[in-house]
Amino acid sequence: MKYFIIRGMVLSLAFLLVFSALTPLQAAENSAAVKKININSATLVELQELPSIGSKIAQRIIDFRKKNGNFKRIEEIMKVKGIGEKTFLRFKDLITTGTSSTSKK
């Protein structure tokens, strides 16, 4: 009887270790699969997919980039009226400026 209990505990522990090792891998795959929104080329509808961004603020982003040119860094989006640090922190991992420091010309 003790043999079956110990064997069951060992198998349970083995399954626990295997599945706990897979969870971070799945999370990494899911986060890599999320396509970032390019704030320099996104449409009104695409910008509204960001948390806390409605049609008015999305239009302000478009107007801001028309007036001032493309954003060089994602943090510059906080210059748009209605986007403060708190709002920026909600979507900073979901946006890009489309520029890459490793790009070659």
C-alpha positions in Angstrom: 0.0 0.0 0.0 2.8 2.4 0.9 4.4 1.7 -2.5 1.3 2.9 -4.4 1.0 6.1 -2.3 4.7 6.9 -2.8 4.4 6.1 -6.5 1.3 8.3 -6.9 3.1 11.2 -5.1 6.2 10.8 -7.3 4.1 10.8 -10.5 2.1 13.8 -9.3 5.3 15.7 -8.6 6.7 14.8 -12.0 3.5 16.1 -13.7 3.6 19.2 -11.6 7.2 19.9 -12.6 6.5 19.3 -16.3 3.5 21.5 -16.5 5.0 24.3 -14.4 8.0 24.4 -16.8 5.7 24.7 -19.8 3.6 27.6 -18.5 6.3 30.3 -18.8 7.1 29.0 -22.3 3.5 29.3 -23.4 3.3 32.8 -21.9 6.4 33.9 -23.8 4.9 32.5 -27.0 1.7 34.4 -26.4 3.4 37.7 -25.7 5.6 37.3 -28.8 2.5 36.7 -30.9 1.0 40.1 -29.9 1.5 42.5 -32.8 2.4 46.0 -31.7 0.6 49.0 -33.0 2.8 51.4 -34.9 1.8 54.8 -33.6 3.3 56.5 -36.6 1.1 54.7 -39.2 -1.9 53.4 -37.2 -5.4 54.3 -38.3 -8.1 55.7 -36.1 -9.6 52.2 -35.6 -6.2 50.6 -34.9 -5.4 53.3 -32.2 -8.7 52.6 -30.5 -7.6 49.0 -29.9 -5.2 50.4 -27.2 -6.5 50.4 -23.6 -8.0 53.8 -22.6 -7.9 55.2 -26.1 -11.2 56.2 -27.6 -12.0 58.0 -30.8 -11.2 61.5 -29.5 -7.8 60.6 -28.2 -7.0 58.5 -31.3 -7.9 61.5 -33.5 -5.6 63.7 -31.3 -2.7 61.2 -31.9 -3.3 61.4 -35.7 -3.5 65.2 -35.6 -0.4 65.4 -33.4 1.7 63.3 -35.8 0.4 65.3 -38.8 1.4 68.5 -37.2 4.7 67.4 -35.5 5.9 64.5 -37.7 6.5 60.9 -36.6 7.1 59.9 -33.0 10.8 59.0 -32.5 10.2 57.3 -29.2 7.0 55.8 -27.8 7.2 58.0 -24.7 6.5 61.1 -27.0 2.9 60.0 -27.2 2.5 61.5 -23.7 2.7 64.9 -25.4 -0.8 64.3 -26.9 -3.5 65.9 -24.8 -5.3 63.2 -22.8 -2.4 60.8 -22.5 -0.6 61.0 -19.2 1.9 58.7 -17.6 -0.8 56.5 -16.1 -2.5 56.0 -19.5 0.8 55.5 -21.3 1.8 52.7 -18.8 -1.4 50.8 -19.7 -0.3 50.4 -23.4 3.4 51.0 -23.6 4.1 47.4 -24.3 1.6 47.3 -27.1 3.0 50.2 -29.2 6.0 50.9 -31.4 7.3 53.7 -33.5 8.4 51.3 -36.2 12.0 52.3 -36.0 14.7 49.8 -35.2 18.1 50.6 -33.8 19.6 47.7 -35.8 18.2 48.7 -39.2 20.8 49.2 -42.0 20.5 51.7 -44.9 
